Amino acid sequence: MSLKLFNSKAFTVEGFTPSPTPEYVWPDIEKLNPRPISTWEGMDVTDIQEMRKPMMDGCMYSFETDKLEKINLGFLVFMKRMAGTFITLFPRDNYDFPVFSAELIENPGNLHFLMDMHPLRDLVIDEWYRQKYLDPVEPLWKEYADIHNDVNPNNWWRSFLSTYPVSGRHKPAEDRSNINRVAEYLSKYLDYYLTEVVAKAGPQNDAAGLEFANRKKKAIRMIYRTRDPGAGPLVRVMGVEGAKKIVACLF
């Protein structure tokens, strides 16, 4: 699949130039040789691969691999004044490695950034899980400590975080170089997830552990779908069915 599908410059933005976050992260995802998904939960999702609406432009693509039941990468521009990159990756049911989630939303005067690897095990009972999947990212997390400077107000989001979450709100520098640094951090964090977590994970034979992981994965997905504050604006822009597709593909 061509990188041009994720060209952030293909959509009109007024008042600023968004960070080319899709261009940062797509090469990492492309290394997986992902297979495009055209149908998800019984819905044809090819019509949201490129969207041109009066109040929103953007693209949203979903993929799968042998280990990942869904990879979603989206870039949406609202009212030509706000741009957002949205990335989620969910493991298949026979794996228990964390769910990856990130969003970077920017406008001329502000940037909002969230990122985490949501654990699918209890980190107190299964301490090995934290040590195996999460702790190795700590040096990177500390290197960019200035970026996670905010406490997200949504307690439902905080309820399923790892020990290394990122939540940041920033004012862009005049040349927006600090925003590009956020995109750089996202790319490095995602690269860790893909090369050190997904690539090295194996199928799990612990039936009880997998049952817990899949229950938690389903719960995380449904909480996102029903609590995320972006769902309401999407309904106004895309209609109920269009918004349903976008939210289902994201989560």
C-alpha positions in Angstrom: 0.0 0.0 0.0 1.3 3.4 -0.9 2.3 6.0 1.6 0.3 8.6 -0.4 -2.8 7.2 1.3 -1.5 8.7 4.5 -0.3 12.1 3.2 -1.4 14.7 5.7 -1.0 17.4 3.1 -3.8 15.9 1.0 -6.4 17.7 3.2 -6.9 21.4 3.5 -6.0 22.9 6.9 -6.1 26.7 7.5 -4.0 28.7 9.9 -1.3 26.2 10.5 0.6 23.2 9.0 -0.2 20.0 11.0 2.6 17.7 12.1 3.0 15.0 9.4 2.2 12.3 12.0 0.8 9.8 9.5 4.1 10.0 7.5 6.0 9.4 10.8 4.1 6.2 11.8 3.1 4.5 8.5 6.6 3.1 7.7 6.6 1.3 11.1 3.2 -0.2 10.3 4.1 -1.0 6.7 6.9 -3.3 7.9 4.2 -5.7 9.2 2.9 -6.3 5.6 -0.6 -5.6 6.9 -3.6 -6.9 5.0 -6.3 -4.2 4.3 -9.7 -4.8 6.0 -12.7 -3.9 3.8 -15.5 -5.2 6.1 -15.6 -4.9 9.9 -18.4 -6.2 12.1 -20.6 -6.7 9.0 -20.1 -3.1 7.7 -18.4 -2.1 4.5 -15.7 0.3 5.7 -14.2 1.2 2.3 -16.3 4.3 2.1 -14.5 5.9 5.1 -11.0 5.3 3.5 -11.3 8.8 2.1 -14.0 11.3 3.3 -14.8 14.7 1.9 -17.6 16.3 3.9 -18.5 20.0 4.3 -17.3 19.9 8.0 -14.7 17.2 7.8 -12.1 15.7 5.5 -9.9 12.8 6.2 -9.0 9.2 5.7 -9.3 6.1 7.9 -7.8 2.7 7.0 -8.0 -0.6 8.9 -5.6 -3.6 8.5 -4.9 -7.0 10.1 -2.0 -9.3 10.6 -1.6 -12.8 12.0 -1.2 -11.4 15.5 -3.3 -8.2 15.3 -7.0 -8.5 14.7 -7.1 -4.8 13.8 -4.8 -1.9 13.1 -6.4 1.4 12.5 -4.8 4.6 11.2 -6.9 7.7 10.7 -6.2 11.3 9.9 -9.2 13.7 10.2 -9.5 17.4 9.6 -12.5 19.2 11.3 -13.7 22.6 9.9 -10.3 23.0 8.3 -9.0 24.2 11.7 -8.3 21.1 13.7 -6.4 18.0 12.6 -6.2 14.7 14.4 -4.2 11.5 14.0 -5.8 8.4 15.6 -4.0 5.0 15.9 -5.2 1.8 17.6 -3.9 -1.8 17.5 -5.7 -4.8 19.0 -4.3 -8.3 19.5 -6.1 -11.4 18.3 -7.9 -13.5 20.9 -5.1 -16.0 21.3 -2.7 -13.3 22.4 -2.6 -11.2 25.6 -0.2 -8.4 24.8 -1.4 -4.8 25.4 -3.7 -2.8 23.2 -2.0 0.3 21.7 -3.9 3.6 21.5 -2.7 7.1 20.5 -4.3 10.3 19.4 -2.7 13.6 18.5 -5.1 16.5 18.0 -3.9 20.0 17.0 -5.2 23.4 16.0 -3.4 26.7 15.5 -2.9 27.3 19.3 -3.0 24.0 21.0 -2.0 20.3 20.9 -3.6 17.4 22.8 -1.8 14.1 22.9 -2.7 10.7 24.4 -0.8 7.5 24.1 -0.6 4.2 26.0 -0.2 0.4 25.9 -3.4 -0.7 27.7 -2.5 -3.9 29.6 -4.8 -6.9 29.3 -3.6 -8.5 32.5 -3.7 -7.5 36.2 -0.3 -5.8 36.7 -0.2 -6.6 40.4 -1.1 -10.3 40.2 0.8 -10.8 36.9 3.9 -8.7 37.6 5.8 -10.6 34.9 3.4 -9.0 32.3 4.6 -5.5 33.3 8.2 -6.6 33.3 7.9 -8.3 29.9 5.8 -5.8 27.9 5.9 -2.5 29.6 9.0 -1.9 31.7 11.4 -1.8 28.7 9.7 1.4 27.4 10.6 3.3 30.6 13.8 4.9 29.3 11.9 6.3 26.3 9.1 7.4 28.5 11.6 9.3 30.7 13.4 10.8 27.7 10.2 12.5 26.7 9.0 13.2 30.2 8.3 16.9 29.3 5.6 15.8 26.8 3.4 14.0 29.3 2.5 17.1 31.4 -1.2 16.7 31.8 -3.7 14.5 33.8 -6.5 13.4 31.5 -9.9 14.4 33.1 -11.7 11.2 31.9 -11.5 8.7 34.7 -12.8 6.0 32.4 -9.6 6.5 30.3 -7.3 6.5 33.4 -8.9 3.3 34.6 -7.2 1.1 32.0 -3.8 2.7 31.7 -0.4 1.1 31.9 2.5 2.2 34.1 3.8 4.4 31.2 0.9 6.4 29.9 1.3 9.7 28.1 -1.1 12.7 28.4 0.0 16.1 27.2 -1.3 19.5 26.4 1.0 22.0 24.7 1.2 25.4 23.1 2.9 25.2 19.7 6.3 27.0 19.3 6.3 29.6 16.5 7.9 27.0 14.1 5.8 24.2 15.7 9.0 22.2 16.2 7.8 21.0 19.6 4.7 19.5 17.9 6.9 17.6 15.5 8.8 16.3 18.6 5.5 14.8 19.9 5.0 13.0 16.6 8.6 11.7 16.8 7.9 10.4 20.3 4.7 8.7 19.0 6.7 7.0 16.3 9.4 5.7 18.7 6.8 4.5 21.2 4.9 2.7 18.4 8.1 1.2 17.0 8.8 -0.2 20.5 5.3 -1.7 20.6 5.7 -3.3 17.2 9.3 -4.6 17.4 9.5 -5.5 21.1 5.9 -6.4 22.0 4.0 -7.6 19.0 7.0 -9.2 17.2 8.2 -11.1 20.2 4.7 -12.2 21.5 3.6 -15.7 21.2 0.2 -17.4 21.4 -0.9 -18.0 25.0 -2.0 -21.4 26.3 -3.2 -20.1 29.7 -6.9 -20.5 29.2 -7.9 -18.5 32.4 -5.4 -15.8 31.5 -6.7 -15.5 28.0 -10.3 -15.4 29.1 -9.5 -12.5 31.4 -7.5 -10.7 28.6 -10.3 -11.0 26.1 -12.9 -9.8 28.6 -10.7 -6.8 29.4 -10.1 -6.1 25.7 -13.8 -6.2 25.0 -14.5 -3.9 27.9 -11.8 -1.4 26.8 -13.3 -1.4 23.3 -16.9 -0.8 24.5 -15.8 1.9 27.0 -14.0 3.8 24.2 -17.0 3.4 21.9 -19.6 4.6 24.5 -17.6 7.2 26.4 -15.2 8.9 23.9 -16.3 12.5 23.6 -15.5 12.6 19.9 -18.5 10.3 19.0 -21.1 13.2 19.2 -19.3 15.5 16.7 -18.8 12.6 14.4 -22.6 11.9 14.3 -23.2 15.5 13.4 -20.7 15.4 10.6 -21.1 11.9 9.2 -24.6 10.9 10.3 -25.3 7.9 12.6 -24.2 5.2 10.3 -21.0 6.9 9.1 -20.1 7.7 12.7 -20.8 4.1 13.7 -18.3 2.9 11.1 -15.6 5.3 12.2 -15.9 4.5 15.9 -16.1 0.8 15.2 -12.9 0.9 13.1 -11.1 3.1 15.7 -12.0 0.8 18.6 
